[in-house]
């Protein structure tokens, strides 16, 4: 399979797993630097609302975006910045949304994490956890009715979200309809501050899958190599008609729920375990050990990613926010679809 990225200076095409790994690492690096910039802007009072970082989740997230292709559907969550970039979201979309630019995909109207490009398959996140799965199901069913074949829908959720009724209803529907859904569960051991021991009694979230009649895949979410292979297999199975696939990535959130949260509730023993490894550092070590990069090249990649982020932020800071006196505050982008529209 040939993967192409659209918005940053990585190699243009992927012809081998080595190339795929390098591309994935560079997207992870860009996502981390972008997240760090958002955190800095938040502390400076330049961002209003919450800032939610993907630190520690980039390997699992990027593997989703790279396993999908044009025509597929991706419904990310707040910590899926790497997956968004890999799927093709421009850096400017994230920056404009966080800084409230009227030129952003949400036109400065909505919360800073509610952004997307639905027409291009990148769905806008719903904050009610579990709700996005049924939205992806609906899109996949619509494709079926229109005779569109070979597409996959990926929906992301956290361990806490698997306890919601919306999760149960949507997964059950996907299983019954045998939809090409890939459900990616980031098991970071805390639903905000609630440990998994207070969320579910089963030994592992993998045990939930057989009850719905779907296949589950476990992966070490700190290991980019494993994430790329397992996610690629799950997406391929769904595309080939094997029905819904559930991927459970075990990892640890290396930050608070948001920048307002110090994560003091996280068990120190988890932080010092293998789950607490930084997936970006693990990937760097693998690149060096495999001879796919050297320290100088890593420095060059970091410099290029930092320059892209700084240029994007500088550009957006010069852009205006929405004017409440001039904006046409339609609920939807298409005026004729907004509430209260009366045809003339």
C-alpha positions in Angstrom: 0.0 0.0 0.0 1.2 3.5 -0.8 0.5 6.2 1.8 0.7 9.9 1.0 0.7 12.8 3.5 -0.6 16.1 2.4 0.6 18.9 4.7 4.2 18.5 5.9 7.7 17.8 4.7 8.0 14.1 5.1 9.0 11.8 2.3 6.2 11.9 -0.3 5.5 8.2 -0.6 5.8 5.0 1.4 7.0 1.9 -0.4 8.3 -0.2 2.5 7.8 -0.7 6.2 11.0 1.3 6.9 9.6 4.3 5.0 6.3 3.9 6.8 8.1 3.9 10.2 10.1 7.0 9.3 7.0 8.8 8.1 5.1 7.8 11.2 7.9 9.0 13.5 8.0 12.4 11.7 4.3 12.9 12.1 4.5 11.9 15.8 7.3 14.4 16.2 5.3 17.2 14.5 2.3 16.4 16.7 4.4 16.5 19.9 6.0 19.9 19.0 2.5 21.3 18.0 1.1 20.1 21.3 3.9 21.6 23.3 3.3 24.9 21.5 -0.4 24.8 22.3 0.5 24.1 26.0 2.8 27.1 25.9 0.2 29.4 24.4 -2.3 28.2 26.9 0.0 29.1 29.8 0.6 32.5 28.2 -3.2 33.2 28.2 -3.3 33.1 24.4 -5.7 30.2 24.2 -9.2 30.3 25.8 -10.8 27.0 26.8 -9.1 23.7 27.3 -5.9 22.3 25.8 -5.7 18.5 25.6 -2.5 16.9 24.6 -1.7 13.6 23.0 1.6 13.1 24.8 2.2 9.4 25.1 -0.6 8.4 22.7 1.1 9.4 19.4 2.2 6.0 18.3 -1.3 4.5 18.6 -2.9 7.6 17.0 -0.5 8.0 14.0 -0.9 4.3 13.1 -4.6 4.9 12.6 -4.2 7.8 10.2 -1.5 6.0 8.2 -3.6 2.8 7.9 -6.5 4.6 6.4 -6.7 5.9 2.8 -8.6 8.4 0.8 -12.4 7.7 1.0 -12.1 6.3 4.5 -13.6 7.8 7.6 -11.7 8.9 10.7 -13.4 10.0 13.9 -10.6 11.1 16.3 -10.7 12.1 19.9 -9.0 15.0 21.8 -5.7 13.2 22.0 -5.5 12.1 18.4 -3.4 15.0 17.0 -0.9 12.6 15.4 -3.7 10.6 13.7 -5.3 13.8 12.4 -2.0 14.9 10.8 -1.4 11.5 9.4 -4.9 11.5 7.9 -4.2 14.8 6.2 -5.3 17.5 8.5 -3.3 20.7 7.8 -1.3 22.1 10.8 -3.2 25.4 10.2 -6.5 23.8 11.0 -5.4 23.0 14.6 -3.7 26.3 15.1 -6.6 28.3 13.7 -9.1 26.4 15.9 -7.2 26.8 19.1 -6.5 30.5 18.5 -10.1 31.2 17.3 -9.3 32.4 13.7 -12.3 33.0 11.5 -10.4 31.3 8.7 -10.3 27.9 10.6 -12.6 25.0 9.8 -14.9 26.0 12.7 -14.6 29.7 11.8 -13.8 30.5 15.4 -17.3 29.5 16.5 -16.9 26.3 18.4 -14.7 24.7 21.1 -11.0 24.3 20.1 -11.2 20.5 19.8 -14.3 20.4 17.7 -12.8 20.6 14.3 -12.8 18.5 11.2 -13.4 18.3 7.5 -16.4 15.9 7.1 -16.5 16.1 3.3 -12.9 14.7 3.3 -13.8 11.9 5.9 -12.3 13.7 8.9 -15.3 13.9 11.3 -15.8 16.6 13.9 -15.5 15.2 17.4 -18.6 15.0 19.7 -17.7 15.5 23.3 -20.2 13.0 24.5 -18.0 10.0 24.6 -19.1 7.0 22.6 -21.4 9.1 20.4 -19.0 9.2 17.4 -19.1 5.4 16.9 -22.7 5.5 15.8 -22.0 8.5 13.5 -19.3 6.5 11.8 -21.7 3.5 11.6 -24.2 5.8 9.8 -21.6 6.9 7.3 -20.6 3.3 6.6 -24.2 2.3 6.1 -24.8 5.2 3.8 -21.8 4.0 1.7 -23.3 0.6 1.6 -26.7 1.9 0.4 -24.9 4.0 -2.3 -22.9 1.0 -3.5 -19.6 2.5 -2.3 -17.3 -0.5 -1.5 -13.9 -0.8 0.1 -14.1 2.0 2.6 -13.3 1.7 6.3 -14.4 3.8 9.3 -12.1 4.3 12.3 -13.6 5.6 15.5 -11.5 6.3 18.6 -12.5 6.1 22.2 -10.8 5.9 25.7 -11.2 3.2 28.3 -13.8 5.2 30.2 -15.9 5.7 27.1 -16.4 1.9 26.8 -18.6 2.2 29.9 -21.2 4.4 28.1 -24.5 3.2 26.7 -23.7 4.9 23.4 -20.6 2.6 23.1 -22.7 -0.5 23.7 -25.5 0.4 21.2 -23.1 1.5 18.5 -20.8 -1.5 18.7 -23.7 -3.9 18.8 -25.2 -2.3 15.7 -21.8 -2.4 13.9 -21.5 -6.1 14.7 -25.0 -7.0 13.6 -24.6 -5.1 10.3 -21.0 -6.4 9.9 -19.8 -2.9 9.2 -16.1 -2.2 8.2 -15.6 -0.4 11.5 -12.2 -0.3 13.3 -12.8 0.7 16.9 -9.6 2.0 18.5 -9.6 2.0 22.3 -6.8 3.9 24.0 -6.6 2.2 27.4 -4.6 4.8 29.4 -5.9 3.4 32.7 -7.8 6.5 33.7 -11.1 8.0 32.7 -10.0 11.5 33.6 -9.1 10.6 37.2 -11.1 7.4 37.6 -8.9 4.3 37.5 -10.0 1.4 35.3 -10.7 -0.7 38.4 -13.7 1.5 39.1 -14.9 1.3 35.4 -15.1 -2.3 34.6 -14.7 -5.7 36.3 -13.3 -7.7 33.4 -9.6 -8.4 33.3 -9.1 -6.6 30.0 -11.2 -4.6 27.6 -10.3 -7.3 25.0 -12.9 -9.5 26.8 -15.7 -7.2 25.7 -15.3 -7.9 22.0 -16.4 -11.6 21.9 -19.7 -10.6 23.6 -20.5 -8.5 20.6 -19.2 -11.1 18.1 -16.3 -9.0 16.9 -12.5 -9.6 16.8 -10.2 -7.9 19.2 -6.5 -7.0 18.8 -4.1 -6.1 21.6 -1.2 -3.8 21.1 1.5 -2.1 23.2 0.6 1.5 22.6 4.1 2.7 23.4 5.7 0.6 20.6 5.3 2.3 17.1 6.4 -0.9 15.3 3.7 -2.9 16.9 1.0 -0.2 16.5 1.7 0.1 12.7 1.5 -3.6 12.2 -1.6 -4.3 14.4 -3.5 -1.3 13.1 -2.6 -2.2 9.5 -3.9 -5.7 10.0 -7.1 -4.6 11.7 -7.9 -2.1 8.9 -7.1 -4.6 6.2 -9.5 -7.2 7.8 -12.3 -4.7 8.0 -11.7 -3.6 4.4 -11.8 -7.3 3.3 -15.2 -7.9 4.8 -14.3 -9.5 8.2 -16.6 -7.1 10.1 -15.8 -4.8 12.9 -12.4 -4.9 14.5 -11.5 -3.6 18.0 -7.9 -2.6 18.7 -7.0 -2.0 22.4 -3.8 -0.1 22.9 -2.4 -0.2 26.4 -0.4 3.0 27.3 -0.3 5.8 29.8 -1.2 9.4 29.4 2.0 11.3 30.0 0.2 14.5 31.0 -3.0 15.5 32.7 -6.4 15.1 31.2 -5.9 18.7 30.1 -3.4 21.4 30.8 -5.5 22.4 33.8 -4.9 19.0 35.4 -1.7 18.0 37.1 -2.5 14.3 37.0 -1.4 13.9 40.7 -3.9 11.0 40.9 -1.8 8.7 38.6 -0.2 5.8 40.4 3.6 6.4 40.4 4.1 2.6 39.9 2.3 3.0 36.5 4.6 5.9 35.6 7.7 3.8 36.2 6.4 0.7 34.4 6.7 -0.1 30.7 3.4 1.6 30.2 5.0 4.9 31.2 7.5 4.8 28.3 7.5 7.8 26.0 6.5 6.3 22.6 8.4 9.1 20.8 11.6 8.3 22.6 11.1 4.6 22.0 10.6 5.3 18.3 13.8 7.4 18.2 15.7 4.6 19.8 14.4 2.1 17.2 15.3 4.4 14.3 18.9 4.8 15.6 19.3 1.1 16.4 18.0 0.1 13.0 20.2 2.5 11.1 17.2 4.3 9.6 18.4 7.7 11.0 21.3 9.2 12.8 21.4 11.9 15.5 22.0 14.6 13.0 19.0 13.6 10.9 16.8 13.5 14.0 17.9 17.0 14.8 17.1 18.2 11.3 13.6 16.7 11.4 13.0 18.3 14.7 14.1 21.7 13.4 11.9 21.4 10.3 8.9 20.5 12.4 9.5 23.3 14.8 9.9 25.8 12.0 6.6 24.7 10.5 4.8 25.1 13.8 6.3 28.5 14.6 5.5 29.8 11.1 1.9 28.5 11.4 1.3 30.1 14.8 2.8 33.4 13.6 0.6 33.4 10.6 -2.6 32.7 12.6 -1.8 35.3 15.2 -2.1 37.9 12.5 -5.6 36.6 11.5 -8.8 38.1 12.8 -11.4 36.3 14.9 -15.1 36.2 13.9 -16.9 39.5 14.0 -20.2 39.0 16.0 -21.8 41.9 14.2 -21.0 40.7 10.7 -21.1 36.9 11.0 -24.1 35.0 9.7 -24.5 32.6 12.6 -26.0 29.7 10.7 -26.0 26.4 12.5 -24.6 24.7 9.5 -22.2 25.7 6.7 -25.0 25.5 4.1 -27.6 28.2 4.8 -30.4 26.3 3.3 -29.9 23.5 5.7 -30.0 25.7 8.8 -32.9 25.6 11.3 -35.7 27.9 10.5 -35.0 28.1 6.8 -38.0 28.7 4.7 -37.7 28.2 0.9 -38.7 31.2 -1.2 
